[in-house]
Amino acid sequence: MKPENLAKFFAQSKAKAVATHYRNAIVIGADTIIVHQNKIYGKPYTKQKAIQMLKELSNTTHWAITGLTVVDSRTGKIISKAVKTKVAFRKIHLDEIISYVRTGEPLHMAGAYGLWGKAAMFAKKVEGEYCNVVGLPLCELSVILRKFGIKL
């Protein structure tokens, strides 16, 4: 499965599962993966995996891909999209990686980093929707919500 399709699949699965519990709701599902050299990075969950991921992503340009799905539980209407943002990391020294991993921040984030926190110092360039990398592609979400008649 292509990374974009995988991210959309995860987001759609989450949104559909929640939508089954509500009769008249707009449900948003999202899931982010990191992709570098055809390798998909999910959440590391352990410090050792986080260190390894960050070592592999150091001094690279990679993709943050978020699957975004909106479901109307009343009508069954579903819109899914994959949002891609290119992220370039500087060379990250091992002591910086270890210090960052000790914070616990990267253990539950795709690719073992979150640009909204301490890992912001690793990113030398972000091309595309910045909000996509820090949690939720708000620009694309607002476009999708308008298709559901929701004006923000």
C-alpha positions in Angstrom: 0.0 0.0 0.0 1.3 3.5 -0.8 2.1 5.6 2.2 -0.6 8.1 1.4 -3.2 5.3 1.1 -2.0 3.8 4.4 -2.4 7.1 6.3 -5.9 7.6 4.8 -6.8 4.0 5.8 -5.8 4.6 9.4 -7.6 7.9 9.5 -10.7 6.5 7.9 -10.7 3.5 10.3 -10.6 5.8 13.3 -13.3 8.1 12.1 -15.7 5.4 11.0 -15.3 3.6 14.4 -16.2 6.7 16.3 -19.0 7.6 13.9 -20.8 4.3 14.7 -21.4 5.7 18.2 -23.2 8.9 17.1 -26.4 9.4 15.0 -25.9 13.0 14.0 -22.3 14.1 14.2 -19.4 15.2 12.1 -16.4 13.0 13.1 -12.8 13.9 12.3 -10.1 11.2 12.1 -6.4 11.7 11.5 -3.3 9.7 11.5 0.3 10.7 10.7 3.2 8.6 9.4 6.7 9.7 8.5 8.3 8.3 5.3 12.0 8.3 4.4 13.6 6.2 1.7 10.4 4.1 1.3 10.5 3.2 5.0 7.4 4.1 7.1 8.0 5.4 10.6 5.1 5.1 13.1 5.3 5.6 16.8 8.4 4.2 18.5 6.8 3.5 22.0 10.3 2.6 23.4 13.3 4.8 24.0 15.6 2.5 22.0 13.3 2.6 18.9 13.0 6.4 19.3 16.8 6.8 19.3 17.1 4.6 16.2 14.4 6.5 14.3 16.0 9.9 15.1 19.4 8.6 14.1 18.0 7.5 10.8 16.1 10.8 10.2 19.1 12.9 11.2 20.5 15.0 8.3 17.7 13.9 5.9 14.7 15.2 4.1 11.6 13.1 4.7 7.8 13.3 4.5 5.2 13.8 7.2 2.0 12.3 5.7 -1.3 12.7 7.5 -4.4 10.9 6.5 -7.4 13.0 7.2 -11.0 11.8 7.2 -14.3 13.5 7.9 -17.5 11.5 8.3 -21.1 12.7 8.7 -22.7 9.9 10.8 -26.2 11.1 9.8 -25.7 10.9 6.0 -22.8 8.5 5.7 -20.8 11.0 3.6 -17.1 10.5 3.9 -14.2 12.6 2.6 -10.6 11.4 3.0 -7.4 13.1 2.0 -3.7 12.6 2.5 -1.7 15.7 3.2 2.1 15.6 2.6 4.7 18.0 4.1 8.4 17.8 3.4 10.7 18.1 6.5 14.4 18.6 6.4 16.4 17.8 9.5 19.9 19.1 10.2 22.5 16.7 11.6 21.3 15.7 15.0 24.1 14.7 17.4 23.7 11.6 19.5 23.7 13.5 22.8 20.9 15.7 21.5 18.9 12.6 20.5 19.4 11.0 23.9 18.4 14.2 25.7 15.3 14.6 23.6 14.2 11.0 24.1 14.7 11.3 27.8 11.9 13.9 27.8 9.5 11.2 26.8 8.0 13.5 24.2 8.9 11.4 21.1 7.6 8.0 22.3 4.0 8.4 21.1 4.6 10.4 17.9 5.2 9.2 14.4 8.9 9.3 13.5 9.8 9.9 17.2 9.4 13.7 17.0 7.0 16.5 17.4 7.9 19.9 15.8 5.6 21.7 18.3 8.1 20.8 21.1 11.8 20.4 21.6 12.3 18.7 18.2 11.6 22.1 16.5 15.3 22.7 16.8 16.1 19.8 14.5 14.0 21.0 11.5 15.9 23.4 9.2 13.2 23.5 6.6 9.5 22.6 6.3 7.8 22.7 2.9 4.0 22.4 2.8 1.4 22.7 5.5 3.2 23.2 8.8 0.2 22.3 10.9 0.3 18.9 9.2 3.6 18.2 10.9 2.6 19.5 14.4 -0.6 17.5 14.6 -3.5 18.3 12.3 -3.6 19.8 8.8 -5.9 22.6 9.7 -5.9 24.3 6.3 -7.0 21.1 4.5 -9.5 20.3 7.3 -11.2 23.7 6.9 -11.6 23.0 3.1 -13.1 19.6 3.8 -15.5 20.9 6.5 -16.8 23.5 4.0 -17.8 20.6 1.8 -20.0 19.4 4.7 -21.6 22.9 5.0 -19.6 23.9 8.0 -18.2 27.4 7.9 -15.5 28.3 10.4 
